[in-house]
Amino acid sequence: MESSLKQLLNEIEENRSLMVKLALESSFADEKVVKISWKLDHLLNTYDELVQKIS
């Protein structure tokens, strides 16, 4: 379970970094940025669910 959390955290950070990078190149309203934002939101919700199960 711990490695799953670490992997998920790495994926969250990668998506967050990519979203910011793309947004700075275009805007936060750009379609690519919005899609990554949706994915990031899903990843964060998944992380929250996992943490709640562990607690």
Wavefront OBJ file of the C-alpha trace (Angstrom):
o trace
v 0.000 0.000 0.000
v 2.821 2.394 0.856
v 4.441 2.005 -2.566
v 1.052 2.654 -4.187
v 0.795 5.905 -2.262
v 4.307 6.948 -3.255
v 3.581 6.132 -6.893
v 0.339 8.093 -6.738
v 2.096 11.067 -5.141
v 4.718 10.993 -7.903
v 1.993 10.955 -10.551
v 0.214 13.850 -8.820
v 3.406 15.897 -8.781
v 4.186 15.125 -12.433
v 0.695 16.206 -13.512
v 0.796 19.318 -11.346
v 4.132 20.344 -12.813
v 2.964 19.687 -16.365
v -0.250 21.627 -15.811
v 1.637 24.669 -14.503
v 4.205 24.477 -17.317
v 1.537 24.313 -20.018
v -0.540 27.034 -18.362
v 2.446 29.369 -18.320
v 2.993 28.693 -22.020
v -0.656 29.325 -22.903
v -3.329 29.862 -20.240
v -5.207 27.973 -17.567
v -8.213 27.917 -19.907
v -6.309 26.043 -22.628
v -7.939 22.688 -23.428
v -4.775 20.689 -22.642
v -4.412 22.413 -19.281
v -8.059 21.769 -18.420
v -7.708 18.063 -19.276
v -4.642 17.746 -17.066
v -6.488 19.616 -14.326
v -9.323 17.056 -14.501
v -6.793 14.225 -14.313
v -5.048 15.901 -11.393
v -8.370 16.291 -9.603
v -9.083 12.581 -10.094
v -5.631 11.659 -8.776
v -6.081 13.866 -5.726
v -9.476 12.307 -5.002
v -7.939 8.842 -5.322
v -5.166 9.842 -2.937
v -7.699 11.172 -0.439
v -9.693 7.930 -0.609
v -6.566 5.832 -0.009
v -5.497 7.945 2.939
v -8.961 7.654 4.477
v -8.817 3.862 4.159
v -5.435 3.753 5.889
v -6.538 6.006 8.740
l 1 2 3 4 5 6 7 8 9 10 11 12 13 14 15 16 17 18 19 20 21 22 23 24 25 26 27 28 29 30 31 32 33 34 35 36 37 38 39 40 41 42 43 44 45 46 47 48 49 50 51 52 53 54 55
